[in-house]
């Protein structure tokens, strides 16, 4: 029970982000994820085209 009480005590000290900060951070995560998905997708396509070219010639 002492552990649970200390958890609640520490949770009261947390500074929670505001709604606008949450929206901003969500957009950052979504845009970063999209960027890496496109980057890795293009890299995969380039390697696939290269392997296909090498295997047919």
N, CA, C and O atoms as a Tinker XYZ file with bonds, in Angstrom:
   228  protein
     1  N      0.826000   -1.200000    0.000000    73     2
     2  CA     0.000000    0.000000    0.000000    64     1     3
     3  C      0.862000    1.253000    0.000000    63     2     4     5
     4  O      0.479000    2.285000   -0.551000    81     3
     5  N      2.021000    1.152000    0.620000    73     3     6
     6  CA     2.909000    2.315000    0.670000    64     5     7
     7  C      3.368000    2.696000   -0.741000    63     6     8     9
     8  O      3.485000    3.876000   -1.071000    81     7
     9  N      3.626000    1.674000   -1.565000    73     7    10
    10  CA     4.046000    1.923000   -2.949000    64     9    11
    11  C      2.958000    2.677000   -3.708000    63    10    12    13
    12  O      3.249000    3.643000   -4.414000    81    11
    13  N      1.705000    2.239000   -3.566000    73    11    14
    14  CA     0.587000    2.888000   -4.259000    64    13    15
    15  C      0.471000    4.347000   -3.813000    63    14    16    17
    16  O      0.240000    5.235000   -4.633000    81    15
    17  N      0.630000    4.586000   -2.524000    73    15    18
    18  CA     0.553000    5.956000   -2.006000    64    17    19
    19  C      1.668000    6.820000   -2.589000    63    18    20    21
    20  O      1.451000    7.988000   -2.911000    81    19
    21  N      2.861000    6.242000   -2.725000    73    19    22
    22  CA     3.972000    7.023000   -3.291000    64    21    23
    23  C      3.754000    7.288000   -4.778000    63    22    24    25
    24  O      4.168000    8.329000   -5.288000    81    23
    25  N      3.107000    6.353000   -5.476000    73    23    26
    26  CA     2.789000    6.565000   -6.888000    64    25    27
    27  C      1.835000    7.748000   -7.024000    63    26    28    29
    28  O      2.060000    8.626000   -7.857000    81    27
    29  N      0.781000    7.783000   -6.224000    73    27    30
    30  CA    -0.167000    8.900000   -6.265000    64    29    31
    31  C      0.507000   10.220000   -5.903000    63    30    32    33
    32  O      0.197000   11.262000   -6.479000    81    31
    33  N      1.416000   10.168000   -4.960000    73    31    34
    34  CA     2.135000   11.383000   -4.563000    64    33    35
    35  C      2.992000   11.906000   -5.716000    63    34    36    37
    36  O      3.025000   13.110000   -5.966000    81    35
    37  N      3.673000   11.019000   -6.409000    73    35    38
    38  CA     4.487000   11.438000   -7.544000    64    37    39
    39  C      3.625000   11.924000   -8.710000    63    38    40    41
    40  O      4.012000   12.854000   -9.418000    81    39
    41  N      2.463000   11.304000   -8.917000    73    39    42
    42  CA     1.573000   11.720000   -9.999000    64    41    43
    43  C      1.058000   13.142000   -9.791000    63    42    44    45
    44  O      0.778000   13.842000  -10.763000    81    43
    45  N      0.930000   13.573000   -8.552000    73    43    46
    46  CA     0.499000   14.946000   -8.282000    64    45    47
    47  C      1.576000   15.951000   -8.680000    63    46    48    49
    48  O      1.268000   17.118000   -8.924000    81    47
    49  N      2.835000   15.517000   -8.750000    73    47    50
    50  CA     3.949000   16.406000   -9.100000    64    49    51
    51  C      4.130000   16.559000  -10.613000    63    50    52    53
    52  O      4.862000   17.437000  -11.069000    81    51
    53  N      3.469000   15.713000  -11.378000    73    51    54
    54  CA     3.641000   15.719000  -12.831000    64    53    55
    55  C      3.015000   16.967000  -13.435000    63    54    56    57
    56  O      1.911000   17.363000  -13.059000    81    55
    57  N      3.724000   17.581000  -14.369000    73    55    58
    58  CA     3.181000   18.709000  -15.120000    64    57    59
    59  C      2.642000   18.153000  -16.431000    63    58    60    61
    60  O      3.414000   17.772000  -17.311000    81    59
    61  N      1.328000   18.105000  -16.563000    73    59    62
    62  CA     0.704000   17.516000  -17.733000    64    61    63
    63  C      0.657000   18.531000  -18.866000    63    62    64    65
    64  O      0.458000   19.720000  -18.617000    81    63
    65  N      0.838000   18.082000  -20.115000    73    63    66
    66  CA     0.779000   19.013000  -21.246000    64    65    67
    67  C     -0.638000   19.542000  -21.447000    63    66    68    69
    68  O     -1.623000   18.888000  -21.104000    81    67
    69  N     -0.711000   20.746000  -22.014000    73    67    70
    70  CA    -2.015000   21.339000  -22.305000    64    69    71
    71  C     -2.598000   20.672000  -23.560000    63    70    72    73
    72  O     -1.923000   19.897000  -24.238000    81    71
    73  N     -3.847000   20.986000  -23.847000    73    71    74
    74  CA    -4.505000   20.421000  -25.030000    64    73    75
    75  C     -3.772000   20.827000  -26.304000    63    74    76    77
    76  O     -3.559000   19.998000  -27.189000    81    75
    77  N     -3.385000   22.100000  -26.401000    73    75    78
    78  CA    -2.705000   22.562000  -27.619000    64    77    79
    79  C     -1.332000   21.914000  -27.768000    63    78    80    81
    80  O     -0.898000   21.636000  -28.886000    81    79
    81  N     -0.648000   21.672000  -26.659000    73    79    82
    82  CA     0.632000   20.956000  -26.732000    64    81    83
    83  C      0.420000   19.525000  -27.207000    63    82    84    85
    84  O      1.201000   19.012000  -28.009000    81    83
    85  N     -0.625000   18.884000  -26.719000    73    83    86
    86  CA    -0.931000   17.515000  -27.155000    64    85    87
    87  C     -1.231000   17.467000  -28.644000    63    86    88    89
    88  O     -0.773000   16.564000  -29.344000    81    87
    89  N     -1.997000   18.434000  -29.128000    73    87    90
    90  CA    -2.312000   18.484000  -30.565000    64    89    91
    91  C     -1.034000   18.672000  -31.359000    63    90    92    93
    92  O     -0.823000   17.993000  -32.364000    81    91
    93  N     -0.180000   19.584000  -30.921000    73    91    94
    94  CA     1.098000   19.845000  -31.611000    64    93    95
    95  C      1.971000   18.599000  -31.636000    63    94    96    97
    96  O      2.516000   18.248000  -32.682000    81    95
    97  N      2.109000   17.926000  -30.497000    73    95    98
    98  CA     2.950000   16.734000  -30.429000    64    97    99
    99  C      2.368000   15.598000  -31.276000    63    98   100   101
   100  O      3.110000   14.812000  -31.866000    81    99
   101  N      1.050000   15.519000  -31.330000    73    99   102
   102  CA     0.418000   14.494000  -32.158000    64   101   103
   103  C      0.743000   14.724000  -33.626000    63   102   104   105
   104  O      1.066000   13.776000  -34.342000    81   103
   105  N      0.663000   15.974000  -34.087000    73   103   106
   106  CA     1.012000   16.285000  -35.479000    64   105   107
   107  C      2.474000   15.972000  -35.769000    63   106   108   109
   108  O      2.804000   15.463000  -36.841000    81   107
   109  N      3.344000   16.275000  -34.820000    73   107   110
   110  CA     4.766000   15.987000  -35.009000    64   109   111
   111  C      4.980000   14.485000  -35.181000    63   110   112   113
   112  O      5.730000   14.063000  -36.061000    81   111
   113  N      4.331000   13.683000  -34.352000    73   111   114
   114  CA     4.462000   12.229000  -34.448000    64   113   115
   115  C      3.907000   11.725000  -35.774000    63   114   116   117
   116  O      4.537000   10.893000  -36.427000    81   115
   117  N      2.736000   12.215000  -36.183000    73   115   118
   118  CA     2.130000   11.767000  -37.435000    64   117   119
   119  C      2.984000   12.145000  -38.643000    63   118   120   121
   120  O      3.193000   11.323000  -39.535000    81   119
   121  N      3.476000   13.379000  -38.676000    73   119   122
   122  CA     4.297000   13.812000  -39.807000    64   121   123
   123  C      5.637000   13.077000  -39.849000    63   122   124   125
   124  O      6.113000   12.709000  -40.923000    81   123
   125  N      6.237000   12.867000  -38.691000    73   123   126
   126  CA     7.499000   12.120000  -38.646000    64   125   127
   127  C      7.285000   10.677000  -39.099000    63   126   128   129
   128  O      8.100000   10.132000  -39.844000    81   127
   129  N      6.205000   10.063000  -38.657000    73   127   130
   130  CA     5.898000    8.691000  -39.064000    64   129   131
   131  C      5.655000    8.608000  -40.564000    63   130   132   133
   132  O      6.131000    7.680000  -41.218000    81   131
   133  N      4.921000    9.564000  -41.114000    73   131   134
   134  CA     4.660000    9.582000  -42.559000    64   133   135
   135  C      5.958000    9.770000  -43.330000    63   134   136   137
   136  O      6.180000    9.108000  -44.344000    81   135
   137  N      6.817000   10.667000  -42.857000    73   135   138
   138  CA     8.103000   10.902000  -43.521000    64   137   139
   139  C      8.927000    9.615000  -43.591000    63   138   140   141
   140  O      9.441000    9.258000  -44.650000    81   139
   141  N      9.048000    8.923000  -42.457000    73   139   142
   142  CA     9.849000    7.697000  -42.447000    64   141   143
   143  C      9.179000    6.582000  -43.244000    63   142   144   145
   144  O      9.871000    5.789000  -43.881000    81   143
   145  N      7.856000    6.504000  -43.225000    73   143   146
   146  CA     7.163000    5.494000  -44.024000    64   145   147
   147  C      7.424000    5.718000  -45.506000    63   146   148   149
   148  O      7.691000    4.766000  -46.239000    81   147
   149  N      7.349000    6.956000  -45.948000    73   147   150
   150  CA     7.609000    7.271000  -47.362000    64   149   151
   151  C      9.078000    7.015000  -47.700000    63   150   152   153
   152  O      9.383000    6.436000  -48.743000    81   151
   153  N      9.981000    7.440000  -46.827000    73   151   154
   154  CA    11.416000    7.243000  -47.068000    64   153   155
   155  C     11.755000    5.764000  -47.182000    63   154   156   157
   156  O     12.425000    5.355000  -48.130000    81   155
   157  N     11.303000    4.961000  -46.229000    73   155   158
   158  CA    11.613000    3.533000  -46.273000    64   157   159
   159  C     10.872000    2.832000  -47.407000    63   158   160   161
   160  O     11.392000    1.882000  -47.991000    81   159
   161  N      9.672000    3.290000  -47.721000    73   159   162
   162  CA     8.944000    2.723000  -48.851000    64   161   163
   163  C      9.662000    2.974000  -50.165000    63   162   164   165
   164  O      9.758000    2.079000  -51.005000    81   163
   165  N     10.167000    4.192000  -50.346000    73   163   166
   166  CA    10.929000    4.506000  -51.556000    64   165   167
   167  C     12.234000    3.715000  -51.611000    63   166   168   169
   168  O     12.600000    3.209000  -52.672000    81   167
   169  N     12.933000    3.602000  -50.503000    73   167   170
   170  CA    14.174000    2.824000  -50.464000    64   169   171
   171  C     13.891000    1.365000  -50.803000    63   170   172   173
   172  O     14.651000    0.746000  -51.548000    81   171
   173  N     12.820000    0.817000  -50.273000    73   171   174
   174  CA    12.438000   -0.564000  -50.566000    64   173   175
   175  C     12.142000   -0.727000  -52.053000    63   174   176   177
   176  O     12.567000   -1.703000  -52.670000    81   175
   177  N     11.422000    0.215000  -52.622000    73   175   178
   178  CA    11.086000    0.149000  -54.047000    64   177   179
   179  C     12.344000    0.217000  -54.914000    63   178   180   181
   180  O     12.474000   -0.529000  -55.885000    81   179
   181  N     13.277000    1.123000  -54.555000    73   179   182
   182  CA    14.521000    1.249000  -55.321000    64   181   183
   183  C     15.318000   -0.059000  -55.262000    63   182   184   185
   184  O     15.808000   -0.532000  -56.288000    81   183
   185  N     15.447000   -0.642000  -54.072000    73   183   186
   186  CA    16.177000   -1.901000  -53.955000    64   185   187
   187  C     15.469000   -3.021000  -54.713000    63   186   188   189
   188  O     16.120000   -3.850000  -55.349000    81   187
   189  N     14.155000   -3.048000  -54.648000    73   187   190
   190  CA    13.391000   -4.071000  -55.376000    64   189   191
   191  C     13.616000   -3.933000  -56.874000    63   190   192   193
   192  O     13.815000   -4.932000  -57.565000    81   191
   193  N     13.586000   -2.710000  -57.380000    73   191   194
   194  CA    13.829000   -2.486000  -58.806000    64   193   195
   195  C     15.250000   -2.901000  -59.182000    63   194   196   197
   196  O     15.463000   -3.482000  -60.246000    81   195
   197  N     16.214000   -2.609000  -58.327000    73   195   198
   198  CA    17.599000   -2.987000  -58.593000    64   197   199
   199  C     17.787000   -4.480000  -58.624000    63   198   200   201
   200  O     18.475000   -4.999000  -59.503000    81   199
   201  N     17.193000   -5.181000  -57.690000    73   199   202
   202  CA    17.312000   -6.652000  -57.639000    64   201   203
   203  C     16.601000   -7.261000  -58.837000    63   202   204   205
   204  O     17.112000   -8.207000  -59.436000    81   203
   205  N     15.437000   -6.739000  -59.199000    73   203   206
   206  CA    14.702000   -7.238000  -60.369000    64   205   207
   207  C     15.530000   -7.007000  -61.629000    63   206   208   209
   208  O     15.602000   -7.890000  -62.484000    81   207
   209  N     16.149000   -5.856000  -61.757000    73   207   210
   210  CA    16.972000   -5.545000  -62.928000    64   209   211
   211  C     18.167000   -6.493000  -63.011000    63   210   212   213
   212  O     18.487000   -7.007000  -64.083000    81   211
   213  N     18.826000   -6.720000  -61.867000    73   211   214
   214  CA    19.992000   -7.594000  -61.862000    64   213   215
   215  C     19.633000   -9.049000  -62.137000    63   214   216   217
   216  O     20.411000   -9.768000  -62.764000    81   215
   217  N     18.472000   -9.489000  -61.680000    73   215   218
   218  CA    18.091000  -10.897000  -61.878000    64   217   219
   219  C     17.595000  -11.172000  -63.284000    63   218   220   221
   220  O     17.587000  -12.327000  -63.710000    81   219
   221  N     17.181000  -10.148000  -64.020000    73   219   222
   222  CA    16.691000  -10.379000  -65.385000    64   221   223
   223  C     17.774000  -10.147000  -66.438000    63   222   224   225
   224  O     17.564000  -10.445000  -67.613000    81   223
   225  N     18.909000   -9.627000  -66.037000    73   223   226
   226  CA    19.979000   -9.378000  -67.011000    64   225   227
   227  C     21.198000  -10.204000  -66.736000    63   226   228
   228  O     22.185000  -10.109000  -67.466000    81   227
